[in-house]
Amino acid sequence: MKRRSLLAGLGGIALAAPAVHTASAQAITLNGASQFNDDHAFTKSMVRFEERVKALYGKPINFVLHKNSALGLEKQYFEYMAQGRAVDYAIVSPAHMSTFSRAAPFIDAPFLFSDLGHWNKVLDADMFKPVADEVAQRARVMLVGYAGGGVRNIFANKVVRNMAELRGLKVRVQGAPIWSRTFSAVGMSPTVIAYNEVYNAIQNNVIEAGENEAAGVEQMRFFEVAPNLIMTQHAITIRPLCFSSATFARLPDDLKAAVMQAGKEAGAYGRQVESGEDEQKLVALESAGRLRRIAFDGRAEMKRLVDPVMATYAREIGAEAILGRINGLVS
């Protein structure tokens, strides 16, 4: 059987073909993608995934990790994996899965978790398995592990300390509708803008703010145009480590087992890295005079306004039982 070669163009960049298992002695190659450099928690998690697959599989296998957005952004990575081309594995925000699965953004919705202890309990209980099953069925992308752990706050070009000052804030949100609905419910003016355009949008006064965890604020240098970090603590990230079902189907059984086990291990490692680095990054940025944390006294009121929106959203996507179980856990 001849090895297939599939190339696709992205802005003039040739995209590598997905892995294809052959009967020859030639090693399988898996292609990964990251928007970030070696220092980012997502990239570190995918490197750990590679290391663990190699160790568990114990046979020749090649990994190529395309970093620094060389193959585009997470939305494109997910589309490529769904199509079975170019990207075999990547960490992707659940918001970028909404085209394929209405339930996917629920994994990462605002005010879903009270704190890191609550977040860890939810993940340890595998409460999002029904959502992962839907994504696998409709998008043909497997969620093999869960990284994340960064606490998301609002970075802004002005100081915001309370709900009155928050009202009307022009803020960039992720593309999944739940983000616009929840941020509108608390009185902000949300708009969807591509992640790589946020810096210029704030610089040019198109928007006043965005929201992200410390790693993203640091990596994208958002502090240069929005140095005020409003401590809303409105979300704790879950970033699934995704794997193309089309690629997975072509792998030998022992490599499939290695991928599944390595995904769980790499996700757990990524959570440890990002949650541990979050405070360190903020302290370093503050010490260097690049940003200042602004205490915010309206988190409880934000959650009160968002809770009905989340309940309605859960009903719409059939996730009422999941939301009930999450709310029933004590952190």
LOTINU-28979 format. One record per residue: residue in one letter; y, x, z of N, C-alpha, C in turn. Coordinates in pm, whole numbers, padded with zeros to 5 digits, always signed. Example, Ala and Ser with C-alpha at 12.3 -4.5 7.8 and 13.67 -1.06 7.14 Angstrom:
! LOTINU-28979
a-00569+01319+00780-00450+01230+00780-00330+01320+00780
s-00225+01285+00708-00106+01367+00714+00003+01290+00787
! end
This chain:
! LOTINU-28979
m-00119+00085+00000+00000+00000+00000+00124+00088+00000
k+00215+00060-00092+00334+00142-00102+00434+00099+00003
r+00506+00196+00053+00610+00166+00151+00729+00104+00080
r+00774-00011+00131+00890-00076+00071+01018-00009+00118
s+01117-00010+00031+01248+00042+00068+01351-00067+00042
l+01428-00099+00143+01526-00206+00131+01660-00153+00176
l+01757-00157+00085+01890-00108+00117+01990-00221+00104
a+02083-00224+00193+02189-00325+00184+02321-00257+00206
g+02427-00306+00144+02558-00241+00157+02644-00306+00260
l+02721-00228+00332+02821-00278+00425+02942-00187+00413
g+03044-00237+00340+03163-00155+00323+03132-00021+00260
g+03037-00019+00170+03004+00106+00103+02904+00190+00176
i+02861+00145+00296+02763+00220+00374+02624+00170+00341
a+02531+00257+00309+02394+00216+00281+02322+00191+00411
l+02255+00077+00419+02181+00042+00539+02035+00075+00521
a+01977+00139+00623+01837+00179+00614+01745+00059+00620
a+01628+00073+00560+01531-00036+00560+01466-00049+00696
p+01417-00169+00731+01344-00186+00855+01211-00114+00849
a+01151-00097+00966+01025-00026+00973+00916-00103+00901
v+00832-00032+00828+00717-00092+00763+00597-00006+00794
h+00494-00067+00851+00373+00007+00885+00288+00025+00761
t+00239+00145+00737+00156+00171+00621+00023+00229+00666
a-00068+00235+00571-00200+00289+00602-00201+00440+00600
s-00092+00497+00556-00086+00643+00549-00055+00702+00685
a-00053+00835+00690-00027+00904+00816+00122+00915+00844
q+00205+00864+00752+00349+00874+00770+00393+00794+00892
a+00479+00854+00975+00522+00789+01098+00613+00671+01068
i+00603+00569+01151+00690+00453+01143+00830+00494+01187
t+00932+00434+01125+01070+00458+01164+01134+00326+01206
l+01198+00327+01321+01271+00211+01371+01420+00244+01376
n+01503+00153+01324+01647+00173+01319+01718+00086+01422
g+01799+00150+01506+01878+00079+01604+02026+00089+01571
a+02107+00007+01637+02251+00008+01612+02328-00017+01741
s+02440+00054+01755+02528+00039+01871+02672+00048+01825
q+02758-00036+01883+02901-00027+01853+02964+00094+01920
f+02891+00157+02013+02954+00252+02104+02897+00393+02090
n+02957+00485+02166+02913+00625+02161+02805+00650+02266
d+02771+00777+02283+02661+00815+02373+02688+00780+02519
d+02816+00768+02558+02850+00748+02698+02839+00603+02742
h+02830+00511+02649+02829+00369+02684+02693+00325+02736
a+02693+00233+02831+02569+00186+02892+02473+00127+02789
f+02524+00059+02687+02436-00001+02586+02362+00107+02508
t+02434+00211+02470+02371+00320+02397+02268+00390+02484
k+02302+00413+02609+02207+00475+02702+02080+00389+02717
s+02097+00258+02720+01982+00169+02732+01890+00179+02611
m+01950+00189+02494+01868+00198+02372+01800+00333+02360
v+01865+00438+02409+01800+00569+02414+01680+00563+02508
r+01696+00496+02623+01585+00480+02716+01471+00400+02650
f+01505+00298+02573+01406+00220+02499+01325+00311+02407
e+01393+00394+02332+01325+00490+02243+01231+00581+02321
e+01280+00636+02430+01199+00727+02511+01073+00659+02564
r+01089+00536+02611+00974+00466+02670+00874+00421+02564
v+00922+00379+02447+00830+00343+02339+00746+00464+02300
k+00811+00578+02283+00739+00700+02245+00633+00735+02349
a+00671+00726+02476+00577+00763+02582+00460+00665+02590
l+00489+00536+02575+00384+00435+02586+00294+00430+02464
y+00351+00454+02348+00275+00448+02222+00188+00572+02204
g+00245+00688+02231+00169+00812+02227+00129+00860+02089
k+00190+00805+01986+00162+00847+01848+00294+00877+01778
p+00290+00947+01664+00416+00980+01594+00495+00854+01558
i+00622+00855+01592+00713+00745+01556+00855+00799+01556
n+00936+00752+01465+01073+00799+01452+01172+00688+01489
f+01280+00727+01554+01389+00635+01587+01518+00690+01528
v+01598+00603+01469+01731+00639+01420+01829+00540+01482
l+01914+00588+01570+02012+00503+01637+02150+00527+01576
h+02200+00426+01505+02330+00435+01438+02438+00393+01537
k+02522+00486+01578+02620+00463+01684+02761+00446+01628
n+02854+00414+01719+02997+00405+01687+03026+00308+01572
s+02957+00193+01573+02978+00086+01475+02952+00130+01331
a+02865+00230+01313+02835+00277+01178+02775+00169+01090
l+02707+00072+01150+02649-00039+01074+02719-00172+01104
g+02845-00163+01145+02920-00285+01172+02925-00318+01320
l+02931-00448+01351+02943-00496+01489+02820-00577+01528
e+02812-00615+01655+02692-00681+01707+02656-00807+01629
k+02755-00883+01588+02727-01004+01509+02648-00970+01384
q+02686-00861+01317+02613-00818+01197+02472-00769+01233
y+02460-00696+01345+02328-00647+01385+02230-00763+01400
f+02278-00870+01465+02189-00984+01489+02149-01049+01357
e+02244-01062+01267+02214-01121+01136+02113-01036+01059
y+02129-00904+01066+02035-00815+00997+01894-00829+01054
m+01885-00835+01188+01754-00849+01252+01690-00982+01213
a+01772-01088+01208+01720-01219+01170+01669-01219+01026
q+01734-01142+00941+01695-01131+00801+01582-01031+00780
g+01549-00954+00882+01444-00855+00869+01482-00736+00786
r+01607-00693+00797+01652-00577+00719+01749-00493+00800
a+01755-00368+00767+01858-00274+00812+01854-00236+00960
v+01845-00334+01051+01845-00306+01194+01719-00367+01255
d+01645-00283+01328+01523-00329+01395+01547-00367+01540
y+01641-00298+01607+01668-00327+01748+01814-00298+01779
a+01869-00374+01872+02009-00356+01914+02033-00441+02037
i+02136-00405+02111+02184-00489+02221+02296-00576+02166
v+02286-00707+02189+02378-00802+02129+02424-00904+02233
s+02553-00933+02234+02605-01037+02322+02547-01172+02280
p+02505-01255+02376+02450-01387+02341+02546-01473+02261
a+02676-01450+02275+02774-01529+02200+02753-01517+02051
h+02702-01401+02007+02682-01378+01864+02555-01442+01811
m+02480-01508+01897+02357-01575+01855+02377-01724+01835
s+02498-01774+01858+02523-01918+01860+02502-01984+01724
t+02516-01909+01615+02491-01964+01482+02346-02010+01469
f+02257-01939+01535+02114-01967+01526+02064-02054+01641
s+02124-02039+01758+02076-02109+01877+02194-02155+01961
r+02208-02287+01976+02318-02340+02057+02303-02300+02202
a+02179-02277+02245+02154-02247+02386+02180-02101+02421
a+02180-02012+02323+02189-01868+02352+02311-01830+02435
p+02433-01879+02402+02550-01837+02481+02543-01878+02627
f+02455-01971+02661+02439-02013+02800+02396-01895+02887
i+02322-01800+02830+02275-01683+02903+02392-01608+02967
d+02506-01613+02902+02618-01526+02939+02745-01607+02968
a+02730-01735+03000+02847-01822+03015+02931-01787+03137
p+03060-01818+03134+03148-01790+03248+03108-01869+03373
f+03126-01808+03489+03104-01870+03620+02961-01922+03637
l+02866-01857+03572+02727-01894+03589+02667-01830+03714
f+02719-01711+03749+02666-01636+03863+02775-01616+03968
s+02735-01624+04095+02833-01607+04202+02863-01460+04228
d+02762-01374+04213+02779-01230+04235+02658-01158+04178
l+02655-01027+04193+02546-00948+04135+02411-00980+04197
g+02409-01013+04326+02284-01049+04390+02224-01174+04327
h+02306-01273+04305+02264-01398+04240+02216-01370+04098
w+02292-01290+04026+02260-01251+03887+02123-01184+03879
n+02096-01092+03970+01967-01022+03970+01852-01117+03999
k+01872-01210+04091+01766-01306+04123+01731-01393+04002
v+01832-01434+03928+01809-01517+03810+01728-01441+03706
l+01763-01315+03684+01691-01234+03586+01549-01204+03632
d+01533-01173+03759+01399-01144+03812+01307-01265+03800
a+01365-01385+03806+01286-01507+03795+01261-01549+03650
d+01314-01473+03555+01295-01500+03411+01336-01643+03376
m+01449-01686+03429+01492-01824+03410+01538-01855+03267
f+01566-01750+03190+01615-01773+03054+01505-01771+02948
k+01379-01774+02992+01269-01771+02895+01277-01886+02793
p+01309-02010+02833+01320-02116+02732+01424-02086+02625
v+01535-02023+02665+01638-01987+02568+01587-01876+02476
a+01521-01776+02534+01465-01667+02453+01363-01721+02353
d+01284-01819+02395+01186-01879+02304+01255-01950+02188
e+01366-02018+02216+01439-02086+02110+01500-01986+02012
v+01556-01877+02064+01613-01774+01977+01505-01714+01887
a+01390-01686+01944+01280-01628+01866+01234-01723+01756
q+01231-01852+01787+01184-01950+01689+01285-01972+01578
r+01412-01985+01614+01513-02023+01515+01577-01905+01444
a+01589-01793+01512+01655-01677+01453+01557-01567+01413
r+01433-01578+01459+01332-01474+01436+01379-01339+01490
v+01439-01346+01609+01480-01226+01683+01427-01241+01825
m+01357-01139+01873+01297-01142+02006+01391-01078+02108
l+01400-01139+02226+01476-01080+02336+01375-01008+02424
v+01365-00876+02409+01259-00800+02475+01302-00741+02608
g+01429-00749+02641+01478-00698+02769+01620-00745+02791
y+01667-00734+02915+01802-00779+02949+01879-00667+03016
a+01979-00615+02945+02071-00516+03001+02196-00591+03049
g+02305-00520+03073+02428-00582+03120+02455-00547+03265
g+02532-00632+03332+02565-00609+03471+02711-00577+03496
g+02790-00576+03390+02933-00552+03408+03004-00682+03448
v+03096-00671+03542+03174-00787+03585+03296-00797+03494
r+03313-00913+03432+03422-00931+03336+03547-00985+03404
n+03660-00923+03368+03791-00964+03415+03885-00975+03295
i+04004-01023+03319+04102-01039+03211+04197-00921+03211
f+04210-00854+03097+04312-00749+03082+04429-00810+03005
a+04550-00784+03056+04668-00852+03000+04787-00757+02992
n+04882-00795+02906+05004-00714+02893+05112-00758+02991
k+05076-00849+03083+05169-00891+03187+05089-00917+03315
v+05159-00922+03426+05094-00945+03556+05066-01094+03574
v+04943-01124+03616+04903-01262+03644+04834-01260+03781
r+04887-01335+03877+04833-01332+04012+04771-01465+04057
n+04804-01573+03989+04760-01704+04035+04743-01799+03918
m+04700-01921+03948+04674-02019+03843+04800-02057+03767
a+04912-02064+03837+05038-02100+03771+05075-01996+03665
e+05058-01868+03699+05092-01762+03604+04987-01749+03494
l+04866-01797+03521+04759-01792+03421+04778-01898+03313
r+04843-02007+03347+04855-02120+03255+04924-02079+03125
g+04862-02114+03013+04919-02085+02883+04894-01944+02832
l+04824-01860+02910+04800-01722+02868+04721-01720+02737
k+04775-01650+02639+04708-01638+02509+04602-01528+02518
v+04476-01570+02525+04368-01476+02553+04261-01481+02445
r+04211-01367+02407+04100-01359+02313+03970-01389+02386
v+03886-01473+02324+03754-01502+02379+03648-01477+02274
q+03523-01470+02320+03411-01455+02229+03393-01582+02144
g+03315-01568+02037+03305-01675+01938+03231-01799+01981
a+03142-01790+02080+03066-01907+02122+03161-02013+02180
p+03148-02140+02139+03242-02245+02182+03258-02260+02332
i+03154-02229+02410+03163-02247+02555+03275-02163+02614
w+03305-02049+02553+03412-01964+02605+03548-02029+02584
s+03572-02084+02467+03699-02152+02443+03712-02276+02531
r+03603-02348+02550+03607-02471+02630+03636-02441+02777
t+03572-02340+02831+03594-02310+02973+03733-02251+02997
f+03778-02164+02908+03910-02105+02927+04021-02207+02905
s+03999-02303+02814+04096-02412+02797+04100-02500+02922
a+03985-02520+02985+03977-02606+03102+04061-02554+03218
v+04079-02423+03224+04160-02367+03334+04305-02346+03294
g+04342-02392+03173+04482-02391+03134+04526-02276+03047
m+04434-02189+03008+04470-02079+02919+04470-02125+02774
s+04519-02040+02686+04522-02069+02543+04430-01970+02472
p+04300-02004+02463+04204-01909+02405+04203-01910+02253
t+04172-01795+02196+04157-01784+02051+04045-01684+02022
v+03972-01709+01915+03862-01620+01877+03914-01515+01779
i+03898-01389+01816+03939-01277+01733+03827-01174+01735
a+03802-01111+01623+03699-01009+01616+03726-00900+01719
y+03619-00850+01780+03631-00754+01889+03712-00630+01850
n+03690-00582+01728+03759-00460+01686+03905-00486+01645
e+03950-00610+01653+04089-00643+01619+04173-00678+01743
v+04109-00677+01861+04178-00720+01983+04295-00627+02017
y+04274-00497+02009+04377-00399+02043+04505-00427+01962
n+04491-00436+01829+04608-00457+01744+04669-00594+01767
a+04586-00694+01797+04639-00828+01821+04729-00831+01944
i+04692-00757+02048+04777-00749+02168+04901-00666+02138
q+04880-00556+02070+04992-00467+02035+05099-00539+01953
n+05054-00631+01867+05146-00704+01780+05186-00841+01835
n+05153-00865+01964+05191-00989+02033+05131-01115+01972
v+05019-01101+01904+04946-01218+01856+04880-01287+01975
i+04828-01206+02066+04773-01255+02193+04831-01169+02305
e+04807-01214+02428+04859-01142+02544+04748-01075+02624
a+04624-01116+02599+04517-01072+02687+04381-01083+02619
g+04283-01021+02683+04143-01035+02645+04061-01034+02772
e+03930-01036+02759+03846-01030+02879+03725-00943+02848
n+03691-00858+02945+03582-00763+02921+03541-00699+03053
e+03427-00631+03048+03384-00551+03161+03447-00413+03151
a+03432-00332+03255+03499-00202+03262+03461-00111+03146
a+03332-00112+03108+03287-00023+03001+03359-00053+02870
g+03380-00182+02840+03449-00219+02718+03597-00186+02723
v+03660-00209+02837+03802-00176+02853+03824-00026+02831
e+03734+00053+02886+03744+00198+02871+03717+00241+02728
q+03606+00195+02671+03564+00239+02538+03666+00202+02431
m+03719+00081+02437+03812+00032+02335+03959+00063+02367
r+03982+00128+02481+04116+00169+02523+04212+00050+02532
f+04162-00063+02576+04247-00181+02589+04359-00160+02690
f+04337-00069+02785+04438-00043+02888+04568+00009+02828
e+04564+00063+02708+04686+00116+02645+04782+00004+02607
v+04731-00114+02574+04817-00225+02533+04819-00337+02637
a+04723-00335+02729+04714-00439+02832+04669-00374+02963
p+04760-00307+03034+04723-00226+03150+04700-00303+03279
n+04717-00435+03278+04698-00515+03398+04560-00581+03395
l+04474-00544+03489+04340-00602+03496+04341-00712+03601
i+04338-00837+03555+04344-00952+03643+04204-00979+03696
m+04184-00969+03827+04050-00969+03885+03995-01113+03900
t+03974-01176+03787+03918-01312+03786+03768-01312+03811
q+03701-01203+03781+03556-01190+03802+03484-01317+03753
h+03517-01357+03632+03471-01486+03580+03331-01481+03519
a+03276-01364+03497+03141-01356+03440+03077-01223+03473
i+02945-01223+03476+02866-01099+03487+02779-01094+03362
t+02789-00986+03291+02727-00982+03159+02575-00977+03163
i+02516-01045+03066+02375-01026+03032+02374-00990+02884
r+02319-00876+02852+02318-00828+02715+02173-00805+02672
p+02114-00901+02601+01975-00887+02560+01950-00769+02466
l+01842-00698+02491+01792-00598+02398+01707-00674+02298
c+01750-00678+02174+01688-00761+02072+01600-00678+01978
f+01499-00744+01923+01408-00677+01830+01372-00776+01720
s+01380-00731+01596+01352-00816+01481+01206-00863+01480
s+01185-00994+01471+01050-01048+01464+00979-01004+01337
a+01054-00991+01227+00994-00947+01101+00939-00805+01113
t+01016-00718+01178+00968-00582+01200+00848-00583+01294
f+00859-00660+01403+00754-00664+01504+00621-00707+01441
a+00625-00802+01349+00502-00854+01287+00430-00747+01206
r+00502-00646+01161+00440-00541+01079+00385-00425+01161
l+00409-00426+01291+00368-00313+01374+00222-00328+01418
p+00155-00216+01442+00019-00222+01497+00024-00275+01640
d-00087-00328+01687-00091-00395+01817-00050-00305+01932
d-00093-00178+01928-00058-00089+02040+00090-00059+02043
l+00155-00055+01926+00299-00034+01924+00372-00160+01967
k+00320-00277+01931+00380-00403+01979+00383-00406+02132
a+00272-00368+02193+00265-00366+02339+00365-00269+02398
a+00381-00153+02333+00476-00053+02380+00620-00104+02371
v+00652-00173+02261+00786-00229+02243+00818-00331+02352
m+00724-00419+02382+00748-00522+02483+00768-00462+02622
q+00685-00365+02658+00697-00302+02788+00823-00218+02797
a+00851-00142+02692+00971-00057+02691+01097-00141+02695
g+01095-00259+02631+01212-00347+02634+01247-00390+02775
k+01146-00429+02852+01170-00469+02991+01225-00352+03072
e+01164-00235+03054+01206-00118+03131+01347-00073+03094
a+01377-00073+02964+01510-00030+02918+01616-00129+02962
g+01584-00259+02963+01679-00358+03010+01711-00339+03157
a+01608-00318+03238+01629-00295+03381+01711-00170+03405
y+01684-00066+03327+01760+00058+03337+01907+00032+03300
g+01930-00044+03192+02066-00073+03149+02144-00149+03253
r+02078-00244+03322+02146-00319+03427+02187-00228+03542
q+02099-00137+03575+02128-00043+03683+02246+00047+03646
v+02246+00095+03522+02353+00184+03476+02487+00113+03475
e+02491-00005+03411+02621-00070+03393+02677-00124+03524
s+02594-00187+03605+02645-00238+03733+02689-00125+03824
g+02620-00011+03815+02657+00104+03897+02783+00174+03850
e+02806+00172+03718+02921+00242+03661+03049+00160+03665
d+03038+00030+03681+03153-00060+03669+03268-00017+03759
e+03243-00004+03888+03347+00032+03984+03396+00175+03959
q+03305+00265+03925+03344+00404+03899+03445+00413+03785
k+03421+00337+03681+03512+00341+03566+03650+00287+03602
l+03653+00179+03679+03781+00122+03717+03859+00217+03807
v+03791+00280+03901+03857+00376+03989+03914+00492+03909
a+03837+00542+03813+03882+00654+03730+04005+00616+03648
l+04004+00497+03589+04118+00452+03509+04241+00431+03595
e+04222+00377+03715+04334+00358+03808+04392+00492+03852
s+04304+00583+03886+04347+00714+03935+04427+00789+03828
a+04391+00765+03701+04461+00831+03591+04589+00757+03551
g+04618+00647+03620+04739+00570+03591+04731+00489+03463
r+04608+00460+03417+04592+00390+03290+04586+00239+03305
l+04543+00192+03419+04547+00048+03445+04567+00024+03594
r+04602-00098+03626+04615-00137+03767+04545-00271+03786
r+04466-00276+03892+04398-00401+03924+04496-00497+03993
i+04498-00620+03946+04587-00722+04002+04503-00826+04075
a+04523-00837+04205+04450-00937+04283+04482-01076+04231
f+04379-01160+04221+04396-01295+04167+04342-01395+04270
d+04424-01492+04307+04383-01582+04416+04330-01716+04368
g+04304-01728+04236+04266-01859+04184+04123-01872+04136
r+04035-01779+04175+03899-01785+04121+03828-01914+04161
a+03840-01955+04285+03773-02077+04331+03822-02199+04254
e+03951-02203+04227+04007-02314+04150+03959-02309+04005
m+03951-02189+03948+03897-02175+03813+03756-02231+03805
k+03673-02194+03902+03535-02241+03901+03527-02393+03916
r+03612-02450+04000+03613-02595+04019+03643-02666+03887
l+03735-02611+03810+03772-02671+03681+03666-02649+03574
v+03595-02537+03584+03495-02502+03483+03361-02573+03507
d+03326-02602+03632+03195-02660+03664+03161-02784+03581
p+03252-02881+03566+03219-02998+03483+03194-02963+03337
v+03267-02865+03286+03249-02820+03148+03111-02759+03130
m+03071-02678+03228+02939-02616+03222+02828-02720+03233
a+02846-02822+03316+02746-02927+03330+02730-03005+03200
t+02842-03035+03136+02838-03106+03007+02771-03020+02901
y+02807-02894+02899+02748-02801+02802+02597-02790+02822
a+02553-02780+02947+02410-02770+02975+02336-02895+02926
r+02397-03012+02942+02335-03135+02892+02324-03133+02740
e+02428-03086+02674+02431-03084+02528+02321-02998+02468
i+02291-02888+02535+02193-02793+02479+02056-02804+02545
g+02040-02902+02633+01911-02921+02698+01879-02818+02803
a+01983-02764+02868+01962-02659+02968+01995-02707+03110
e+01993-02838+03132+02026-02889+03265+01931-02835+03372
a+01803-02828+03338+01705-02780+03436+01730-02634+03471
i+01763-02553+03369+01792-02412+03394+01914-02397+03482
l+02021-02472+03451+02143-02464+03530+02115-02507+03674
g+02035-02611+03691+02001-02656+03826+01927-02549+03904
r+01834-02481+03838+01759-02375+03906+01851-02257+03942
i+01942-02224+03851+02035-02114+03878+02124-02150+03996
n+02178-02270+03997+02266-02312+04107+02191-02325+04238
g+02060-02345+04228+01979-02360+04349+01943-02229+04416
l+01963-02118+04346+01934-01988+04404+02047-01945+04497
v+02013-01893+04610+02113-01842+04704+02120-01691+04685
s+02238-01637+04662+02253-01492+04639+02239-01413+04768
! end
